[in-house]
Amino acid sequence: MNTPNYRVEHDLLGERMVPQAAYYGVHTLRAAENFQISGTQVSAFPNLVIALAAVKQAAAEANAELELLEPQRRDAIVAACIELREGRLHDQFIVDVIQGGAGTSTNMNANEVICNRALEIMGHARGEYAYLHPNEHVNLAQSTNDVYPTALRIATFFAIGHLLEAMVRLHDAFDEKATEFAGLLKLGRTQLQDAVPMTLGQEFSTYAVMLKEDMARLREASTLIREINLGATAIGTGITAHPEYAKKAREALCRITGIELITAPNLIEATQDCGAFVQISGILKRIAVKLSKTCNDLRLLSSGPRAGLNEINLPPMQAGSSIMPGKVNPVIPEVVNQVAFEVFGNDTTITFAAEGGQLQLNAFEPIIASALFRSFRHLTAACTTLADKCVRGITANADHLRQTMERSLALATALNPYIGYKNATSVASEAHTNHSTIREVVLRRGLMTEAQLDEALRPEALIKPRVHASLVNQADPGGTGAKQTAS
């Protein structure tokens, strides 16, 4: 019997005492006891809770339109779902996100919370399921096997939007720095060795371009995730659902979420296929790979301050050592690197889970959800953190950049069209051996005049294609450097 603090609920295994204050019921309680795995509850992923509520609301509206659900029950279910979509009662989603049963425990958690809140709205006590039942009414014409995948797709669509916002923020930060650093000449590097000149602005613009490309791939993938299997019920045949249910539920769900959802043409295939999640995860891995590479660059460019490249300064965020006074570490790029490593692992998990499905259902969608939403959440936070706590505060060491350029042997490359590859190689070798500059050796050998050198080594001439006035004698195929006057 019920007590002031508990109510009795029943399932196929018998009776259980459920806390009277709880909106969840016996199925959720057992699942919370069975799956103490990650310590992360479904409530940790608000997009998923909101998506589940949207699916349940759409189902109630469709069933009422088909005269399978009474208006009073529909209105109470819809009101409860709206509250969930607004952020209420998320703490009642207590099931571990990693669970057996292909997501059944998450679906039952949603059914029970919505049902008990709807009962209150109708003027009844929680647990009085004679008036409104979690399975008979909230889950009418549904199965976990179409509710859970549909909710995952909607939650993923929302997560894509949040990640895109963070990526735009980071892109704009890099783009602003590219403009700020546009006039600062520096050495490019290949294989960590001195290469030809570029500007620091050009270097930073590449980070903005990479983000823009990945944003485009993410937007493309968002169209794939719009295909849902709602109406498939258990395996895709639509058993227990009205023939018009799938269409009406999708229409309601489009209106509720604002997403142009598409019912899969083959619901049996759609119920077992996790390929869309594999593709989305692959794009997240691509984003993570390039973000991590960018952070590697930032750590290298800021290395020092006395014994490294020291071309840029990252904003100091905290003391870097418990023993070395004054040490400041690149902690923000480092944390983004670590997020990337996690995303790589999550992608592997999703790959195995998608492959592990059998016959008409993939039972491993809960681990796909856990891994995918962690990747989204951490990448979103990483992009925002990198933009706000690192990139916007980066400064350039202009004097050091200029001095490095003047000492560089890579300037010899810019003289290839004027004095020939053989002479340029000899000049670079002599400059390196004698600790001289390229300019000093060229002038000492009389290979070019000072005016010709000034023209050849103008900053704007070093960073883009141009028509060269060759000083190499065209009749001298050996490149011995017979000099002619530049036209």
C-alpha positions as CSV (number, residue, x, y, z in Angstrom):
1,M,0.0,0.0,0.0
2,N,1.0,3.6,-0.5
3,T,2.7,5.6,2.3
4,P,3.3,9.3,2.6
5,N,6.8,8.9,1.2
6,Y,6.3,6.0,-1.2
7,R,3.8,4.6,-3.7
8,V,3.4,1.1,-4.9
9,E,3.9,0.4,-8.6
10,H,3.8,-2.9,-10.5
11,D,5.6,-4.4,-13.4
12,L,6.1,-8.0,-14.7
13,L,8.6,-8.7,-11.9
14,G,6.3,-7.6,-9.1
15,E,5.8,-4.7,-6.8
16,R,8.2,-1.9,-6.0
17,M,8.1,1.1,-3.7
18,V,8.7,4.2,-5.7
19,P,9.4,7.6,-4.0
20,Q,6.2,9.6,-3.9
21,A,8.0,12.7,-5.0
22,A,9.4,11.0,-8.1
23,Y,7.9,11.5,-11.5
24,Y,9.5,8.4,-12.8
25,G,8.1,5.0,-12.1
26,V,8.9,1.3,-11.5
27,H,10.5,0.7,-14.9
28,T,12.9,3.6,-14.4
29,L,13.7,2.6,-10.9
30,R,14.7,-0.9,-11.9
31,A,16.8,0.5,-14.8
32,A,18.6,2.9,-12.5
33,E,19.5,0.0,-10.2
34,N,20.5,-2.3,-13.1
35,F,22.7,0.1,-15.1
36,Q,25.1,1.8,-12.8
37,I,27.8,2.0,-15.5
38,S,29.0,5.5,-16.4
39,G,27.5,7.6,-13.6
40,T,26.1,9.9,-16.4
41,Q,22.3,10.1,-16.5
42,V,20.2,10.8,-19.5
43,S,19.5,14.2,-17.9
44,A,23.1,15.2,-18.7
45,F,22.0,15.5,-22.4
46,P,19.2,18.0,-22.4
47,N,18.9,17.8,-26.2
48,L,17.9,14.2,-25.9
49,V,15.3,14.9,-23.2
50,I,13.8,17.7,-25.3
51,A,13.8,15.5,-28.4
52,L,12.0,12.6,-26.5
53,A,9.4,15.1,-25.3
54,A,8.9,16.4,-28.8
55,V,8.4,12.8,-30.1
56,K,5.9,12.0,-27.4
57,Q,4.0,15.2,-28.0
58,A,3.8,14.5,-31.7
59,A,2.6,11.0,-31.1
60,A,-0.2,12.2,-28.8
61,E,-1.3,14.8,-31.3
62,A,-1.3,12.3,-34.1
63,N,-3.2,9.7,-32.1
64,A,-5.8,12.2,-31.0
65,E,-6.3,13.3,-34.6
66,L,-6.9,9.7,-35.5
67,E,-9.4,9.5,-32.6
68,L,-7.3,6.9,-30.8
69,L,-6.6,9.2,-27.8
70,E,-9.1,11.3,-25.9
71,P,-8.7,15.1,-26.1
72,Q,-8.3,15.4,-22.3
73,R,-5.5,12.9,-22.2
74,R,-3.9,14.4,-25.3
75,D,-4.0,17.9,-23.7
76,A,-2.4,16.7,-20.5
77,I,0.4,14.8,-22.3
78,V,1.1,17.7,-24.6
79,A,1.2,20.1,-21.6
80,A,3.7,17.8,-19.8
81,C,5.8,17.5,-23.0
82,I,5.9,21.3,-23.4
83,E,7.2,21.6,-19.9
84,L,10.0,19.1,-20.6
85,R,10.9,20.9,-23.8
86,E,11.2,24.1,-21.7
87,G,13.7,22.5,-19.4
88,R,11.5,21.3,-16.5
89,L,11.8,17.9,-14.8
90,H,15.0,16.9,-16.6
91,D,16.4,15.8,-13.2
92,Q,13.8,13.0,-13.3
93,F,15.7,11.3,-16.2
94,I,17.8,9.2,-13.9
95,V,18.7,6.2,-16.1
96,D,22.3,5.8,-17.0
97,V,22.9,6.8,-20.6
98,I,24.7,3.5,-21.2
99,Q,22.1,0.8,-20.8
100,G,21.0,-2.6,-22.2
101,G,17.8,-2.9,-24.0
102,A,18.4,-0.7,-27.1
103,G,17.2,2.4,-25.2
104,T,14.0,0.9,-23.7
105,S,14.8,2.2,-20.3
106,T,15.2,5.7,-21.6
107,N,11.9,5.5,-23.5
108,M,10.2,4.2,-20.3
109,N,11.8,6.9,-18.3
110,A,10.2,9.4,-20.7
111,N,6.8,7.7,-20.6
112,E,6.7,7.6,-16.8
113,V,7.8,11.2,-16.3
114,I,5.4,12.6,-18.9
115,C,2.6,10.4,-17.6
116,N,2.9,11.4,-13.9
117,R,3.2,15.1,-14.7
118,A,0.2,14.8,-17.0
119,L,-1.7,13.0,-14.2
120,E,-1.1,16.0,-12.0
121,I,-2.3,18.4,-14.7
122,M,-5.5,16.3,-14.9
123,G,-5.9,16.6,-11.2
124,H,-4.8,13.1,-10.2
125,A,-1.9,11.8,-8.1
126,R,1.3,10.4,-9.5
127,G,1.0,6.7,-10.0
128,E,-2.8,6.7,-10.6
129,Y,-2.3,5.0,-13.9
130,A,-6.0,4.0,-14.3
131,Y,-6.6,7.6,-15.5
132,L,-3.5,7.8,-17.8
133,H,-1.0,5.0,-18.4
134,P,2.7,5.4,-19.4
135,N,2.4,2.5,-22.0
136,E,-1.2,2.5,-23.0
137,H,-1.4,6.3,-23.6
138,V,1.9,8.1,-23.6
139,N,3.5,5.3,-25.6
140,L,0.5,4.6,-27.8
141,A,1.4,3.4,-31.4
142,Q,5.1,3.6,-30.5
143,S,8.0,1.3,-29.7
144,T,11.4,2.1,-28.3
145,N,12.7,1.0,-31.6
146,D,11.2,4.0,-33.4
147,V,11.0,6.5,-30.6
148,Y,14.6,6.3,-29.5
149,P,16.3,6.5,-32.9
150,T,14.0,9.4,-33.9
151,A,14.8,11.2,-30.7
152,L,18.6,10.6,-31.3
153,R,18.3,12.1,-34.7
154,I,16.4,15.2,-33.5
155,A,18.9,15.7,-30.6
156,T,21.8,15.3,-33.1
157,F,20.2,18.0,-35.3
158,F,20.0,20.3,-32.3
159,A,23.6,19.5,-31.3
160,I,24.8,20.3,-34.9
161,G,23.3,23.7,-34.5
162,H,25.0,24.4,-31.2
163,L,28.4,23.2,-32.6
164,L,28.0,25.3,-35.7
165,E,27.5,28.4,-33.5
166,A,30.7,27.7,-31.6
167,M,32.6,27.0,-34.8
168,V,31.4,30.4,-36.3
169,R,32.7,32.0,-33.1
170,L,36.1,30.4,-33.5
171,H,36.2,31.1,-37.3
172,D,35.5,34.8,-36.7
173,A,38.3,34.9,-34.0
174,F,40.8,33.5,-36.4
175,D,39.6,35.7,-39.3
176,E,40.0,38.8,-37.2
177,K,43.6,37.8,-36.3
178,A,44.3,37.1,-40.0
179,T,43.3,40.7,-40.7
180,E,45.3,42.1,-37.8
181,F,48.4,40.2,-38.8
182,A,48.1,40.7,-42.5
183,G,51.2,42.9,-42.8
184,L,53.6,40.8,-40.7
185,L,56.1,38.9,-42.8
186,K,57.4,35.7,-41.4
187,L,59.0,32.3,-42.4
188,G,56.8,29.5,-43.4
189,R,57.9,26.0,-42.4
190,T,57.8,22.6,-43.9
191,Q,58.8,19.5,-41.9
192,L,59.8,22.0,-39.1
193,Q,62.5,23.4,-41.4
194,D,62.7,27.0,-42.7
195,A,60.6,27.4,-45.9
196,V,59.6,30.4,-48.0
197,P,58.1,33.5,-46.6
198,M,54.5,34.2,-45.9
199,T,52.6,36.6,-43.6
200,L,51.3,35.7,-40.2
201,G,47.9,36.8,-41.5
202,Q,48.1,34.2,-44.2
203,E,49.0,31.6,-41.6
204,F,46.0,32.5,-39.4
205,S,43.6,32.7,-42.4
206,T,44.2,29.0,-43.1
207,Y,42.7,28.1,-39.6
208,A,39.6,30.1,-40.5
209,V,39.3,28.5,-43.9
210,M,39.6,25.0,-42.4
211,L,36.8,25.7,-40.0
212,K,34.6,27.1,-42.8
213,E,35.1,23.9,-44.8
214,D,34.2,21.7,-41.9
215,M,31.2,23.8,-41.1
216,A,30.0,23.2,-44.7
217,R,30.5,19.4,-44.2
218,L,28.5,19.6,-41.0
219,R,25.6,21.4,-42.6
220,E,25.5,18.8,-45.4
221,A,25.4,16.0,-42.8
222,S,22.4,17.7,-41.0
223,T,20.3,16.9,-44.0
224,L,21.0,13.2,-43.7
225,I,20.0,13.1,-40.0
226,R,16.6,14.4,-40.9
227,E,15.4,11.0,-42.0
228,I,13.4,9.3,-39.2
229,N,11.7,6.0,-38.6
230,L,8.8,7.2,-36.4
231,G,5.8,4.9,-37.1
232,A,8.0,1.8,-37.7
233,T,7.1,0.6,-34.2
234,A,9.0,-2.7,-33.3
235,I,10.9,-3.7,-36.5
236,G,9.6,-1.4,-39.2
237,T,6.3,-3.0,-40.1
238,G,4.3,-0.5,-38.2
239,I,2.4,-3.1,-36.2
240,T,-0.1,-1.5,-33.6
241,A,0.0,1.9,-35.4
242,H,-2.8,3.4,-37.5
243,P,-2.0,3.4,-41.3
244,E,-2.0,7.2,-41.2
245,Y,0.0,7.5,-38.0
246,A,3.5,7.8,-39.4
247,K,2.5,10.6,-41.7
248,K,0.6,12.6,-39.1
249,A,3.2,12.1,-36.4
250,R,5.9,13.3,-38.7
251,E,3.9,16.4,-39.6
252,A,3.4,17.2,-35.9
253,L,7.0,16.6,-35.1
254,C,8.1,18.9,-37.9
255,R,5.9,21.7,-36.5
256,I,7.1,21.1,-32.9
257,T,10.8,21.0,-33.7
258,G,11.0,23.3,-36.6
259,I,12.9,20.6,-38.5
260,E,11.9,19.4,-42.0
261,L,11.9,15.8,-41.1
262,I,11.5,13.0,-43.7
263,T,9.9,9.5,-43.1
264,A,12.4,6.9,-44.3
265,P,11.1,5.2,-47.5
266,N,11.8,1.7,-46.0
267,L,11.1,1.7,-42.2
268,I,12.5,-1.8,-41.8
269,E,15.9,-0.7,-43.1
270,A,15.8,2.5,-41.2
271,T,15.1,0.8,-37.9
272,Q,18.3,-1.3,-38.0
273,D,20.6,1.1,-39.8
274,C,22.9,3.4,-37.9
275,G,24.9,4.7,-40.9
276,A,23.8,8.3,-40.4
277,F,25.5,8.3,-36.9
278,V,28.6,6.8,-38.3
279,Q,28.8,9.6,-40.9
280,I,28.1,12.4,-38.4
281,S,30.8,11.0,-36.1
282,G,33.2,10.9,-39.0
283,I,32.7,14.6,-39.6
284,L,33.2,15.3,-35.9
285,K,36.4,13.4,-36.1
286,R,37.5,15.4,-39.1
287,I,36.7,18.6,-37.2
288,A,38.7,17.3,-34.2
289,V,41.7,16.3,-36.4
290,K,42.0,19.8,-37.8
291,L,41.3,21.6,-34.6
292,S,44.0,19.5,-32.9
293,K,46.5,20.3,-35.7
294,T,45.7,24.0,-35.4
295,C,46.4,23.8,-31.6
296,N,49.6,22.0,-32.3
297,D,50.6,25.0,-34.5
298,L,49.6,27.5,-31.8
299,R,51.8,25.6,-29.3
300,L,54.7,25.5,-31.6
301,L,54.4,29.1,-32.7
302,S,54.2,30.3,-29.1
303,S,57.0,28.0,-27.8
304,G,59.7,29.6,-25.8
305,P,59.9,32.4,-24.8
306,R,63.7,32.2,-25.1
307,A,64.4,28.8,-26.6
308,G,61.5,28.2,-29.0
309,L,59.9,29.8,-32.1
310,N,58.4,32.6,-30.0
311,E,56.5,34.1,-33.0
312,I,53.3,34.7,-31.2
313,N,52.2,35.1,-27.6
314,L,49.2,33.2,-26.2
315,P,47.3,35.0,-23.5
316,P,48.5,33.8,-20.1
317,M,45.7,32.0,-18.3
318,Q,47.3,30.5,-15.2
319,A,50.6,29.6,-13.6
320,G,52.3,26.8,-15.5
321,S,54.4,25.0,-12.9
322,S,54.5,24.2,-9.2
323,I,58.3,24.3,-9.3
324,M,59.4,26.6,-12.1
325,P,58.7,30.3,-11.3
326,G,57.2,32.4,-14.2
327,K,56.4,29.4,-16.4
328,V,53.2,29.8,-18.4
329,N,51.9,26.8,-20.4
330,P,49.6,26.7,-23.5
331,V,46.8,25.2,-21.5
332,I,43.9,26.2,-23.8
333,P,45.3,24.5,-26.9
334,E,46.3,21.5,-24.7
335,V,42.7,21.0,-23.5
336,V,41.4,21.2,-27.1
337,N,44.0,18.6,-28.1
338,Q,42.6,16.3,-25.4
339,V,39.0,16.9,-26.5
340,A,40.2,15.8,-30.0
341,F,41.7,12.7,-28.7
342,E,38.4,11.8,-27.0
343,V,36.5,12.4,-30.2
344,F,38.8,10.0,-32.0
345,G,38.0,7.3,-29.4
346,N,34.3,8.1,-29.5
347,D,34.3,7.7,-33.3
348,T,35.8,4.2,-32.9
349,T,33.1,3.3,-30.3
350,I,30.4,4.5,-32.7
351,T,31.9,2.5,-35.5
352,F,31.9,-0.8,-33.6
353,A,28.4,-0.2,-32.1
354,A,26.9,0.5,-35.5
355,E,28.6,-2.6,-36.9
356,G,27.4,-4.7,-34.0
357,G,23.7,-4.5,-34.9
358,Q,22.0,-7.8,-35.7
359,L,19.0,-8.4,-38.0
360,Q,16.1,-6.0,-37.5
361,L,17.5,-3.8,-34.7
362,N,20.7,-2.3,-33.4
363,A,20.7,-2.8,-29.6
364,F,23.8,-0.6,-29.1
365,E,22.3,2.8,-29.9
366,P,22.7,3.9,-26.2
367,I,26.5,3.8,-26.5
368,I,26.3,5.5,-29.8
369,A,24.2,8.3,-28.1
370,S,26.6,8.5,-25.2
371,A,29.7,8.8,-27.4
372,L,28.1,11.0,-30.0
373,F,26.7,13.5,-27.6
374,R,29.9,13.7,-25.6
375,S,31.8,14.5,-28.8
376,F,29.3,17.2,-29.7
377,R,29.3,18.7,-26.2
378,H,33.0,18.7,-25.7
379,L,33.8,20.0,-29.3
380,T,31.3,22.8,-28.8
381,A,32.9,23.8,-25.5
382,A,36.4,23.4,-27.0
383,C,35.6,25.8,-29.9
384,T,34.1,28.4,-27.6
385,T,37.0,28.1,-25.1
386,L,39.7,28.3,-27.8
387,A,38.1,31.4,-29.3
388,D,37.4,33.3,-26.1
389,K,40.3,32.3,-23.9
390,C,43.1,32.0,-26.5
391,V,42.7,33.2,-30.1
392,R,41.2,36.6,-29.4
393,G,44.1,37.4,-27.0
394,I,47.0,36.3,-29.3
395,T,49.7,38.9,-30.0
396,A,52.5,38.8,-32.5
397,N,56.2,39.3,-31.8
398,A,56.8,41.5,-34.8
399,D,60.5,42.3,-34.2
400,H,61.4,38.7,-33.7
401,L,59.5,37.8,-36.9
402,R,61.5,40.4,-38.9
403,Q,64.8,39.4,-37.5
404,T,64.1,35.7,-38.3
405,M,63.2,36.7,-41.8
406,E,66.4,38.7,-42.3
407,R,68.6,35.8,-41.1
408,S,66.8,33.1,-43.0
409,L,68.5,31.0,-45.7
410,A,65.0,30.4,-47.2
411,L,65.2,33.8,-48.9
412,A,67.5,32.1,-51.4
413,T,64.4,30.4,-52.9
414,A,63.0,33.8,-53.8
415,L,66.2,34.4,-55.9
416,N,65.9,31.3,-58.0
417,P,64.2,33.1,-60.9
418,Y,67.0,35.8,-60.8
419,I,70.3,33.9,-60.3
420,G,69.3,30.3,-60.9
421,Y,68.9,27.3,-58.6
422,K,72.6,26.4,-58.6
423,N,73.7,29.9,-57.6
424,A,70.9,30.1,-55.0
425,T,72.0,26.8,-53.5
426,S,75.6,28.0,-53.3
427,V,74.6,31.3,-51.8
428,A,72.5,29.5,-49.1
429,S,75.4,27.1,-48.3
430,E,77.9,29.9,-48.0
431,A,75.6,32.0,-45.8
432,H,75.0,29.1,-43.5
433,T,78.7,28.2,-43.2
434,N,79.8,31.8,-42.6
435,H,76.8,32.9,-40.5
436,S,76.0,35.5,-43.0
437,T,72.7,36.6,-44.5
438,I,71.6,35.8,-48.1
439,R,71.7,39.5,-48.9
440,E,75.3,39.8,-47.8
441,V,76.5,36.9,-49.8
442,V,74.6,37.9,-53.0
443,L,76.1,41.4,-52.8
444,R,79.6,40.2,-52.0
445,R,79.5,37.9,-55.1
446,G,78.0,40.6,-57.3
447,L,75.2,38.4,-58.4
448,M,72.7,41.2,-58.1
449,T,72.7,44.9,-57.3
450,E,71.3,46.2,-54.1
451,A,68.4,47.8,-56.0
452,Q,67.7,44.4,-57.7
453,L,67.8,42.7,-54.3
454,D,65.4,45.2,-52.8
455,E,63.0,44.6,-55.6
456,A,63.2,40.8,-55.4
457,L,62.8,40.7,-51.7
458,R,60.0,43.2,-51.3
459,P,57.5,41.7,-48.9
460,E,54.6,41.7,-51.4
461,A,56.9,40.0,-53.9
462,L,57.6,37.1,-51.5
463,I,54.1,36.0,-50.7
464,K,52.3,35.6,-54.0
465,P,53.0,34.7,-57.7
466,R,54.5,37.4,-59.9
467,V,56.3,37.8,-63.3
468,H,60.0,37.8,-62.7
469,A,62.7,39.7,-64.7
470,S,65.3,36.9,-64.9
471,L,69.0,37.7,-64.5
472,V,70.0,34.2,-65.6
473,N,71.6,34.0,-69.1
474,Q,69.2,32.0,-71.2
475,A,72.2,30.5,-73.1
476,D,73.6,29.2,-69.8
477,P,71.7,26.0,-69.2
478,G,74.2,25.0,-66.5
479,G,73.0,27.8,-64.3
480,T,76.5,29.2,-63.8
481,G,75.0,32.6,-63.1
482,A,76.2,34.6,-66.1
483,K,74.5,37.8,-65.4
484,Q,72.4,40.0,-67.6
485,T,70.6,43.2,-66.9
486,A,67.1,42.8,-65.7
487,S,64.5,44.3,-68.1
